[in-house]
């Protein structure tokens, strides 16, 4: 009998922030097609440069309407993805997974605790209510910043006409959207792609691995053909072998898809027949290697003979990419959360402080338990009931006083450490995935609709097309500590 053993290859050490994180178990071997969004997914932009330009163009548009915009500038730290605009009160808020507001900003000023409590003590953030606008993509940063500054101008009486906060938001949003619709923005990016596009050589190899492994690759983007062609060529062609181009990676390319409508309605397809973008109505099914405009996900499923959980769709937009494709078609979903790498790095750096903080919190919990018992003993002694006690009322009161002083001293140590944890990555809003000690509203959306999430497409390279992503065992508050630790 022969015996042999394959040598164990030395796998590269991948930073934790470059991992692929799983909410629902996903076997990549059962996935037959992988669809990709383009902007901020297949093509990664330098956020500051991109959003600075969006902001600047929208600001000029508002200035042309007589708005006093001098001195206003884009602030990349003022707003983060995952915040929610309250169009009724003119606030930006950060909510936890249950919809309770944990931080709030009116205009550009963070609200004090009492102001926030008075505004939201009886109000939950409900994204199904038109009052709330979820900033769920990096494209939203310039919009959120400009709206916050516009609220300041409105409160100062500096705008040329009257607005309510809701109509103010709609006006600002229209100004930002116009930059995307009218083409000036994308023309500027296409003219100087090196200034805006982040090169990621590993992304091309990851896609090539998937294609050679037998996956059908789909590009489904809302961007028009001319912009898509330039951006994909700039980001991918230099990293592919020989004379291969990005076009050869994809079985089907769909531009101007009109997501999320692409996933919910049955629009017609047009075929892009030449590099200039000339169109003709599609006759017959989608063809391998074809480039199309518009259409619908339903026809993609029908023509490819693939549907439901055989398709994985990867995008950066929480609603337009992940939520709607999951809810409407039961596609498997992956969210690209570019900020995740910085978030994970911040958490790893904070770990020694967190370890100390957890130990102090255990001490605090013990002191609080002792204080509760001491207060109860004092109460029974004064009221004259309960089991006999050797403690006299004066000693019991002294014990309560001593424990309170110990807790005050402990809180003085805990406070600064805890505050540091709430300001990781952003001094105003903290971590994207956390709201205080709880999960953020963004995290709740990720858990509900994204089967997996990761920081960039190239992270699939390290996972391989054959990976089996397993979701962790969920913990509950009543689980024994040992079970939670071992989950």
N, C-alpha and C positions, 0 to 999 in steps of 0.2 A: 504494500500500500504506500503510495507516494504522499508525502505531505509537503506543503510549501506555505510560505507566508509572504504577502505583499508588504513591502516596506511602507511605513507610515510617512506620508509626505509632510513636510514642515509647512503648515498653513501660515500665511501672513497674519500678523497680529493686527486686528482691525480695531480702531478706536470705538468705544462704546457708542459714541454719537453717530457713527456711520452704520449702525445696525439697522435691521428691519424688525419692527416691533409688531406683535400680533395680538389682535383683539379676538378674532375668530379663526380657528384652525384652518389653514389653507395649504393644500397639497399642490405645488406648482406642476407636478406631473399630470394632474387632471385638467390643467388649464390649457386649452387649445389655441386661444387667441389672446393677445395682450394689446389693448388700445392705450394710446398715450395722448394727453394734451401736449401743447407745445410751450406756450409762454409760462415761464417760471416752473416748467416741468422738464421737458426735453431740452429747452433752452433756458439757461439760468442767467438772470440779469444782475448787474450790480445795483442793488436796491436803491442806494442813495442817489446814484446818478440818474437812474430811471425815474424815480419819484420826484426828484428835484425838477426834472424837465416837465413832468406832468403838472406839478404844482405851479411852475413858473408860467406855463402857457395858460393855465386856468386863471391864475392871478391877473395876467394881462387882459384876459377877456373880461373879468370883473372890473378891472380898472377902466376899461373902455366904456363901461356903463356908469362911470362916475363914482365908483367905490374908492374910498381912500386907502389904497393898498401900499403906499410907500412905507418902507421899514419892516414890512412883513416878509418872513422867509420860511422855507420849509424846515421843520424840526423833526428829524427822524426818530427822536426819542419821545416826542409828545404823545404819539399814538402807536399802538401795537395791534397786530392781528388778534382777533378774538374779542375786542371791545364791542360794545353795543351803543349805538346812538339813541338817546331818548329824545325823539322829535317833539315831545310835548313840553319838556322842561329845558331843552337846549343843553343837555348834559351828555357826556360820554361816561359809560359805566363799565365796571368789570363785575360780572356776576359769577356765583358758584354754580355747580351742576343743578341745584334746585331752583335757580333763578333769583336767589337773594343777592342784592347788591352789596359788594364788599368794598369797593372803592368807586368814587365818582369825581368827575371834573366838570365844572360849569365854565364854558368858554375855555380859557387856558389855566384856570385856577382850580387846584384840587380842593374839594370840599372838606371842611372839618367834620369830625365824627358826628357832632350834634346836627349839623346841617344835612348830612347824608341820612342820618336816622330819621329826621323829620320828613325828608323827601320820600323815603322808600320803606319806612317801617311797615306799611301795609300794602306794598307793591312788589310783585314778582315780575321778573323779565320773562315774557312769553313771546317767542319769535314768530308765533302765528298771528300776533297782533301787529297791525301796520305801524303802531307807535314806535316799535323797536326796529332798528336797522343793524344787522349783524355785519361787522367788518371782518369778512372771512377769507380775505386773500391779501397778498402784499400790494396788489393794485389799489387797495383801500386806504393806504397810509396817507397819501397826499390829500385824498378826500376828507379823511377825518381831521387832519391838521388844519386844512382850510376852513372846515366847518367850525372848529373850535375858535379860530381867530375871528370868523364872521360873527359868532355869537358875541364876542367882546365888542365888536363894532356896533352891533345892533343894540346892546345894552347901553352903550355910550351915546346912542342917538346919532351915530355918524353915517348911517347909510342914507342914500338919496331917496328911498321910499320905505314905506312901512312893511314889515314882515312879521308873521308869527314864526316861532322856531321851526315848525313843520314846513312852512313855505320857504323859509330860509334854507333849510336843508335841501329841499327839492331844487332850488335855484343853484346852490353850490354844486350839487350832484350833476345837474345839467351842464354846468360849466366844465366839470372834469370829464364827463362822458363825451363832450364835444371834441376833446383832444384825441380821443380814441377813434371817434366816428369820422372826423373830417380828414384824417390821414396825415396831418402835420407831424404828429408824434412819431408814427412809425416811419415816416420818410426821414426824419432826423436820425433815428436809430439805424435804419438801413444804410444811411450815408456814412455813419461812423460806428460800425458794429464793435470794433475793438474797445471803444470807450464804454460800451454798455453790456457786452456779453462776457460771461465768465466761461473760459474754456475748461472742459472736463474730459480729458482723453479717455477715461475709463468708461464713460457713458456709451461711446461707440462700440467698445468691445463687449459691454454687457448686452446691448441690443443684438450684436452679431452672434453672441452665444445663444441667445434665445431663438433667433431665426434658424440657425443651423441645428438646434435641438428640435426643430419641427413646429415651433409656435408661429402662428400667423400674426404678423405685426401690423397694427393699424395706427395711423396718425389721424386724430380727430380734433381739429382746432377751430376756434372762431376767427382766427386771423385769415386774411385774404391770401390768395395764391402768391402774389408777387412778394409779399413780406415773408410768408412761410418759406418760399424757395430760397430767398437770400439768407434768412436766419439759419435755416437747417444746413445749408451749404457751408456757411461760416463756422458753425459749431461742430460739424461732423465730418465733412469731407477730408480734412487734413489728417484725421485720426483713423481713417479706414484704410485697409490694405490695397496696394496697387492703384488701379484706376477706379476703384469702387466709389460710388457716390451714395449719399444718404437715400436717394430714391430707391436704390436696390435693397435697402433694408426693409422696406415696407411693402406688404401685399396690397394695401389699399391706403390712399391718402385722401382725406376729406377736409376741405377748407371751408371757411364761412359757414360753419356747421350750425350756428345759431343755438348753441347750448344755452339753457337747458331744454329748449323746445325740441332740439334734435332727439332727445330721449323720450319725449312725451307725445309728439305728434307725427303725422305721416306726410312730410314734405317731399317734393320731387327732387330727384338728383339731376344735376347737369354735369356733363363731362368736360374737363379742362383739356382742350385738344392741342394747345401749343404753349410755349413759354410766355407768350404775351398775355395768356389768360383767356383766350378765345373759348367761348362756351357753346355747347350744343346739348339739347335734351338727351338724356340717357335712354337708349333703346336696348332693352334686354337687361340681364343681370349685371352686377358689378364684375369687372374683370381684374384678374391678378395684375398688379403693377399699375392699375389705373389711378388717375387723379380726378377727384370729383368735388363738386360744390353743392352744399345744402344737404338735402336728403333726410334720412331718418335712421335711427338705430334699428328699428323693426326690419327695414329692408336689408340692413347689414346682416342681421341674424339670419334672415331668410336666404339671402344669396350665398352666404358662406356656409350655411348649414350648421351653424354654431349658435347656441343661445344660453341664456341664464348663467349658471355658475361655471360654464366652460370658458367664459370671457372674464378677464381681469382688466379693469380700467384704472389707469393711473393719472391723477391730476392734482392740481394744487388748490382748486376752488372747492370749499367745503360743500356748497350747495350745487353749483352748476356742473361739477364733475362727479362728486362722490355721493352726495345725498340722493340726487334724483335718479342716477343710474342704478343705485341699490334699491330704492323704493319702487321704481317703475318697472325695472327689467330683471331685478334680482341678480345683476352682474356682481362678480366679486370686485372689491374696490381697494385701492391703495391711495392714501393721501401723501403728497409730498409737502413736508413741513420744513422749509429751509432753515428756520430758526432753531431747529431741534439740536443741532450740533453745539451751538453756543449754550443752550439751556443745559444739556447734559454736562458739558465742561464746567459750567458754573456750579452745578450740583455736586460734581466730583470734588471741586475745590472747596466747597462748603462742608464736605463730609466730616472733617475733624471737629468743626464747630457744632455741626448737627449732633455728632456723637456726645459731645459734652452737654449740649442742650437737652438731649433725651435723658441723660443721667440726672440733670437738674430737675427736669419735669417729673421724673420718678420720685425724687426727694420732695418736690412740691406736693405731689399727689399724696404721699405718706403724711406730710404735715397737715394737709387739708383734712385727711381722714381723722387724724388725731384731734384737730381743732373741732371737727363736727362732734366727736365723742365727748370732748371736754365741755362744749356748749350744752350738749344734752344732759351731761351730769349736773352742770350748774342749774339748768332749768328744773330738773327733778328735785334738787336740793331745795331750791327756793319755793317750789310748788308743793313739796312734801309728799311725793308719791314715788313709786318705783322700788326696786330692791334696796336693801340696806347698804349704806356706803360708809367707809371709814374716812372719806374725804369731807372736810368741812367747807361751807360755801366760800369762805375767804380764800382758801387754797385753790379751790376749783376756779374762781375768778382770776387768780394769779396765773394759773396754768393757761387759761384762755388768752390772757394778755401776753404771756411769753410766746405762745405759739403764733399769735398774730404778728408780733415783732419779728419772729423768725421768717415768716412768710413775706413780710415787707422787705426784709433784707435779701431774701432769695429772689424776689421779683425784680429787685434793682440789678441783680446779676443777669437774670433771664431776659429782661426787656431788651437791652441792646443786642444780645445774640439773636433773639427772635426777629427783631427789626431788620437785622442784616439779611436774614433769610427771606424776608418779604420784599427785598429790593434787588434780588439777584437779577441780572441782565437788564433791568430797567428800574430806575429809582422811583418812578411814579407808579408803575403798574406791576412790577415784579415779574415772575415767571409766567409764560403763556399758559402752561398747563395747570397752574395752581391758582386758587383764590383763597388766600389765608392758608388754613390747614386743610382745606378741601380741594377737590378737583374744580377746575374752572368750567364755565359754560362751554368753552371751546372743546375742552377735553370730553365733556359729555357728548358733544356732537361727533367727535372722533370715535368714541367708543360705540356709539349707536350705528354709524354708517360706514366707517372705514374698517375693513377686515384687517388690513395691515397699514402701517404708516412708517415713513422714513424721511431722511433729510434730503436725499437726492436720488435720481434715477440710477446713477452709477453704483449705488449700494447693492443693486441686484447682481453686480459682477461677483461680489464676494459670496453671495448666497447661492449662486448658480441657478440654472433653469430647472434643476431637479430638487430644489429645497422643499422641505416639509416644515411649514411654520406652525408651531403649536402654541395655542394661547395658554397663559399661565393659569393655575388654579385660582379662582376668585376667592378672596378672603371676606369674612363677615365679622362684624364687631364681637359676636359671641364665640368665635373660634378660639380654642386654647392657644396661648402664646406660642407653644412649640409648633402647633400646626401652621400658624401664620408664618412663622420664621422659615419653616421648611417648604412653604408653598412654591 
